[in-house]
Amino acid sequence: MRLFVAMDIPEEVRAAVAALVERLRSTNIPAGSKQSPHPGGRWARIEGLHVTLKFIGEVPEEKLGPIVSALKDVVFAKPIAFRFRGLGFFPNERRPRVLWAGIDSGPELAAFAAAVETALIPLGIAREDRAFSPHLTLARFDSPRDLERLHTAIEAAGPLEFGSTIAKEFHLYQSILKRGGAEYTRVATFACAGSES
């Protein structure tokens, strides 16, 4: 099983991001093409967007029960508020591999992600080497070419605000890789204070 832990995003945020993605996709067309999408870009399915707290990866099915039990014990009393705004690239805009929408939050979101990681370490699930960097992945680029149109469209969009939320729950998802992209199935839901809902 390929698993990850995530928070869902509000439908109004999803709709705002979807509207922007549609504009960017329509402008990110190489010169001379017949209105085909950018050949080096794979755009995320909007319905699959989420805030990843911890990518667990492949685990044997017998480990599912202990993972669910460990996540039930994650306790975090403070409200976790965050705002979705802005766009950026990993690793940078000159050699982009990922286009993302940003997430602004106080220290609570990173602390909650750390609590999730800490709960899973006794099960042999390693801590991330990289610092927690919350974002929504919008597109991935294998061999980005002719990105000027995309950069121009992003600049023309002006300040980008997609909405905000206060998280009340988080989820364990299974990711099933298919030809059309990953399909996510919710395995379990937990209240942010630790009890399963």
ABEGO torsion letter per residue (X at the ends): XBBBBBBBBBAAAAAAAAAAAAAAAAABBBBGBBGBBBAABBBBBAAABBBBABBAEBBBAAAAAAAAAAAAABBBABBBBBBBBEBBBOABAABBABBBBBBBBBAAAAAAAAAAAAAAAAAGBBBBABBBBBBBBABBBABBBGAAAAAAAAAAAEBBBAEBBBBABBBBBBBBBBAAEBBBBBABBBBAAGBBX
